[in-house]
Amino acid sequence: MSAYAILDLKIFDKEKLQEYKKVAPEIIKKFDGKIIVRGGESNTVEGNWTPERVVIIEFPTYEIANQWWNSDEYKKATELRKKGANTNVLIIDGI
């Protein structure tokens, strides 16, 4: 069963975020992850959630998604991301 990592980024330094964007996709691939949403136009139709940039990554399983998140490689990438954006992250099991 697939699982998803959902990231809601509030970017404050686009140049610093570029460093993260150079390394993150390869780490995601190592865990059989696939980016299925990265930015794009969005429209809040209910509630007050106003994400600036949403990224959704699909993984084969919930366990693999959590292994990716907790991996030493991704922890290093996370430090790069934090230099350019504040992020809310959710890992959720699919159906």
C-alpha positions in Angstrom: 0.0 0.0 0.0 1.4 3.4 -1.0 2.2 6.1 1.5 2.7 9.8 0.9 4.9 12.6 2.3 3.1 15.9 2.1 5.3 19.0 2.5 3.9 22.5 2.9 6.8 25.0 2.4 6.9 28.7 3.2 9.9 29.8 1.3 12.0 32.7 2.6 15.3 32.2 0.6 14.9 30.8 -2.9 18.6 30.6 -3.5 19.3 28.5 -0.3 16.4 26.2 -1.2 18.1 25.5 -4.6 20.8 23.7 -2.7 18.2 21.3 -1.2 16.5 20.9 -4.6 19.8 19.7 -6.1 20.2 16.8 -3.6 16.7 15.8 -2.5 15.4 14.1 -5.7 18.2 11.5 -5.7 17.6 10.6 -2.1 13.9 10.3 -2.7 14.7 7.9 -5.6 16.9 5.7 -3.4 13.8 5.0 -1.3 11.7 4.3 -4.4 9.9 7.6 -3.9 8.2 9.5 -6.7 7.4 13.2 -6.6 3.8 13.5 -7.8 3.2 17.2 -6.9 5.7 19.9 -6.8 4.4 23.4 -6.6 1.8 24.3 -9.2 -1.3 26.4 -9.0 -3.6 25.7 -6.1 -6.9 27.1 -4.9 -8.1 26.8 -1.3 -11.8 26.1 -1.6 -12.6 25.6 2.1 -10.9 26.5 5.3 -8.0 28.9 5.9 -5.0 26.7 4.7 -3.0 28.9 2.3 0.1 26.8 1.4 2.7 28.6 -0.6 4.3 25.5 -2.1 3.1 21.9 -1.7 5.1 18.9 -2.5 3.6 15.4 -2.4 5.9 12.3 -2.7 4.6 8.8 -3.1 6.4 5.9 -1.5 5.7 2.1 -1.9 4.9 1.8 1.8 4.5 3.8 5.0 7.5 2.1 6.4 9.7 3.1 3.5 8.4 6.7 3.7 9.5 6.8 7.3 12.9 5.2 6.5 13.4 8.0 3.9 12.5 10.7 6.4 14.7 9.3 9.2 17.7 8.4 6.9 21.0 10.1 7.5 21.1 11.3 3.9 17.7 13.0 4.1 18.5 14.5 7.5 21.4 16.3 5.8 19.1 17.5 3.0 16.6 18.7 5.6 19.2 21.0 7.0 19.7 22.5 3.6 15.9 22.9 3.2 15.6 24.6 6.6 18.0 27.3 5.3 15.5 28.3 2.7 12.0 27.4 3.9 9.8 26.7 6.9 8.0 23.4 6.4 5.2 21.4 7.7 5.5 17.7 6.9 3.0 14.9 7.1 3.6 11.2 6.3 0.4 9.4 5.7 -0.5 5.8 4.9 -2.6 5.4 1.7 -5.5 3.2 1.0 
